[in-house]
Amino acid sequence: MSNTLLWIGLAAIFVGVVVAIMSAAIGSGDRGGVARSLAAVEAIRAAPDPMRRELDKPFNDRVTRPFMAGLTRMGRRFTPSDQAARTRRKLDLAGNPPGWDPDRILAFKMLGLLAGGVVGVVVPLLFGNILLMILFGIGLALLGFFTPNIVLYQTAYNRSQRILKDLPDALDLLVISVESGLGFDAALSQVARNTHGPLAEEFFRVLQEMQLGTSRGEALRALGDRTDVTDLRGFISAMVQADAFGIPVANVLRIQAREMRIRRSQRAEEAAQVPVKILFPLIFCILPVLFIAILGPAVIQIVDAFSQV
């Protein structure tokens, strides 16, 4: 019993000593951290005014923006001189999303190139495969470089498809508004207010340009330049010609609305014919290969079994 109490006492003393040492270490660490923080604050206060103003700026202004600007300058050295104009054209087709501009697109392309190259080299290098390192490095670098272009193209494509889908309904609403006694500009404003999507945004922009003093024809031509939808361009050409030759707008709108409905019906019929068009490639190309892959091993085993008899 006495030995047990002795061991319990020694253990309690040992635990007490350990707790005391840890408390002292934590306390000294806290005091050291506070002292270092105070020293850093004093160093910032004692720094020259230009350095202090630089440190007071947000992280984006001090690091992110200079880094992206450096990537943009590096990208301009390796891209054609007309790259900015082509990127601006793609941005117009995509609707100029907020925060997107040619310089930022170029910076993200160079960032994707560097990041893809580093990942493609480092990961295979961990496994000691030089051939995979070369292949993955080149492949991921190219993928990272062209990813912003792919995203921009997909955004522009989705926007064009939405405009093509909304155009017949917008023209029907235009016809109704004009035939009810509104002028073309007022009818266009009515359509822009009562619809949603990229087509309504483009109509709003046309109205804003007209309010700033641009003629109706120039505003409509600018709309045609910002899109690659053939139906919308045809409508704009008809409206510009009607405005130039004094043709009644209501008649032109009625004809255009009827043509848009016919074209939408034709596109729906073409979409319905897709299963029929894919039937022959499915029968003569896909199914034979599928049968060979599934039944080929069984046929080989049957032939081997009969050859051994």
N, C-alpha and C positions, 0 to 999 in steps of 0.2 A: 504493500500500500504506500509506504514511504517513497519507494522508487518511482511509483506512478506519479505521485504528487511532485517529485523532483523534476521528472521529465515534463510535466505540464507547466511547471514554473519556468523551466528553461525555454520551452516553446513560446510562452507568453512574452518573455524578455526578448527573444529573437524577433518576434512579430512586432513588438513595440519599437525595437531599434530600426527595423526595416521601414516601418511607417514614418518614423521621425526623419530618416534619411530622405525618403521620397518626398515628404512634405517640404523639407528644406530645399531639395533640388527643384521642385515645382515652383516654390516661392522665388528662388533665385532666378529661375528661367523666366517667370513672369516679370520680375524686376528688370532682368536683362532685356526682355522684349520691349518693355515700356521705355527703357533707356535708349534702345536702338531706334524706336519710333520717334522719341523726342529729338534724338540726334539727327534723324532724317528730316524732321520738320525744321530744325534749326538750320540744316544745310540748305534746304530749299529757300528759307528766308534770307540766308546769307548769299544766295546765288545772285548773279547779275540779273538785271531787269529783263533782257532778251531771253535768257534761259528760263526765268520764272514764268514769263508769258507763254513760252513754248510748252512748259509743263502744265500750265493751267488749261490748255486746249483739251477737248475730248479726244478719246482714243482714236476715233475715226479720222479726225483731222491730223493727228500726229503720225499714225501708222498706216491705217487702211487706205486712205486716199493717196498718199505718196507711193505706196506699194502698187496700187492699181494704175497710177499714172506711169510708173516705171514699166509695168507690163505693157501698157499701151504704146509707149515709145519703142519698146523692144519689138512689139508686133508690127509696127509701121515699117521697120527695117526689112522684114521678111515677107511683106504682103505687097501686092501691086498698088499703084498710086490711086486707082479708081475703086479700091476696095470700100472706101467710106461711102462713095456714091451708091454702090450696089447694096451695101448694108442699109443705107437710108431708104432705098426703094423697097427692100424687104420689110423694113419697119413700117413703111406706109401701108403695105399690104396687110401687115399684122395689126394695124390700127394704132401704131405708136403707143405701146403699153407704157404706163408711168415708170420712170426710172430707166428705161431702155434707150440707149443712144449708140451710135457707131463705136465711140471710144470704149464704152463699157463692154460691148459685145466683143471687141478685139481683145480687151484685157482678159475677159473670161476665156476666150479661146487660148490665149497664151498660158493662162493658169491651168486650164485643162491639159494642155500639151505638157507642161512641166510635171503636174501631179500624175498624169497617166504614165509618163515616162519613168518617174521615180518608182511608182507602185509596180509597173511592169518589170523593172530591173531588180528591185529589192526582193519581191516575193519569190521568183524562181531562184534567185541567188541563195536564198536560205536553204534550198534543197540541192544546191550545187549543180544545177543544170544550166550550162552556158547557152545551149541552143534555145531552150525555152526563155531564157533571159533576153536574148536578142529578139525573138519573135514577140513575146509579150511586151517588151519595152517599146518596140515600133508600133505594134497594134494598139496598145492602150494610149500611147501618145497621140496617134492619129485619131483615135476615138474621142479623146478628150478635146482635141483641137476642133473637130467637126461637130461636137455635141451642141454648142450654141447655135450653129447653123441649122441643125436638125430641129431643135426646139422652136426656132424662129419660123422655119418652114411649116411645121405642124400648126403653129399658132395662126399663121396666115391662111393655111388651108381650111382650118376650122372656121375661121371668120368668113372666108369666101363662101363656104357651104351654108353658113347661117344666112348670109345676105341672099344667096340664091333661093333659099327656102322661104324667106320672108318677103321677097320682092312681089310675087303675085298678090298677096293679101294687101300689101301696102299700096299697090296700084289700084286695086278695087276700092280701097278707102279714099284714094285720091280722086277717082272718078265720081264717087258718091258726093264728096265734098265740093268738087267743081260744079257738078250738075245741080247741087242745091243752092248755088249762087255765090260761092266763095271764089276769090281769085286764086291763081296758082300758088302764089306765095303763102296766102292764108291757109290753103288746103295742105301745102307742104308742112306748115307749122302744126296743123291739126294732126297730121299723120305722125310727126315727130313726137308730139306730146302723148299720143294715145297708143304708141307702140314701144317696144323695147328691143334692144339688141344693137348690133353694129350698124344696121341700115338706118335706124332712128338716129344714132349718133352722127352718121354722115349727113343726114338731112338737117340736123341741128347745125352742123358746121357750115353747110351751104347757106343756111339762113343767116348765120353770123357773118359770113363773108359778104353777103349782100347788104347787111346792115352797115358794114364798114366801108361801103362804096363800090364793091365789086359788082359788075353787071351779072345778070342772071346767066347768060351764056358762059362767061368766064368761070363762074362758080360751079356750074354744072360740068364744064370741061375739067376743072380741077378735081371734081369728084370722080370722073372717069379715069383720071391719071392715078388716083389713089387706090384703084381696085383692078382686079383682073377678071371680074365676072363678066362674061360676054353678054348676058341678057341685060345687065344694068348698063353696060356701055351702049348697047343698042337703044335702050330707052333714052339715054342721055343724048345720043345723036339725033333721035327723032324730035326731042324737045328743043334742042338747039336749032334745028332746021325750022321747026314750027315757029319759034321765036323770031328767026331771021326773016322768014317769008310771010309772016302774019297769018298763019293758019290757025283756026280756032283750036285752043288747047284741049277742050273737052273731047273733040273728035279724035285727036291724036291719043289722048289718054285712054279712050274707050278701045281703040284698036290695039294699043300696046297691052292693055289689061287682058284682052281676049287672047292675044298671042302668048302672053305669059302663062295663062291657064292651059292653053294647048301644049306648050312646051313642058309644063309640069306634068301633065297627063302622059306625055310621051316618055318622060324620064321615069315615071312610075311603071309604065309598060316595059321599058328596058330593064328596070330592076327586077320585074317579075319574070323576065326571060333568062335570068342568070342561072337558075337551077337547070333549065333545059340546055343551056350552052355547056354547062359543066358535065352533063350526062355522058357525052362521048369520051372526053378525057378520062372520066372515072371508069368507064367500062373497058376501054382499050389500053389504058396506061397504068392506072393505079391498082385496079383489082388483079390483073395478072401478076404484078410484082408482089402484091399481098399474098396471093395464093402460093407463089413460089417460096416466099419467106416462111409461110405457115406449114405448107404441105411438103416442101422440099426435103427436110430431114426425115420425115416419115417415109417418103418414097425411097430415099436412099437406104434406110434400114430394111424396108421390105425387099428391095432388090438384093441386098447383101444376104438376107435370110434365105431367099430362094436360090441364090447362087451356091450356097453351101450345102444344099440338099443333094 
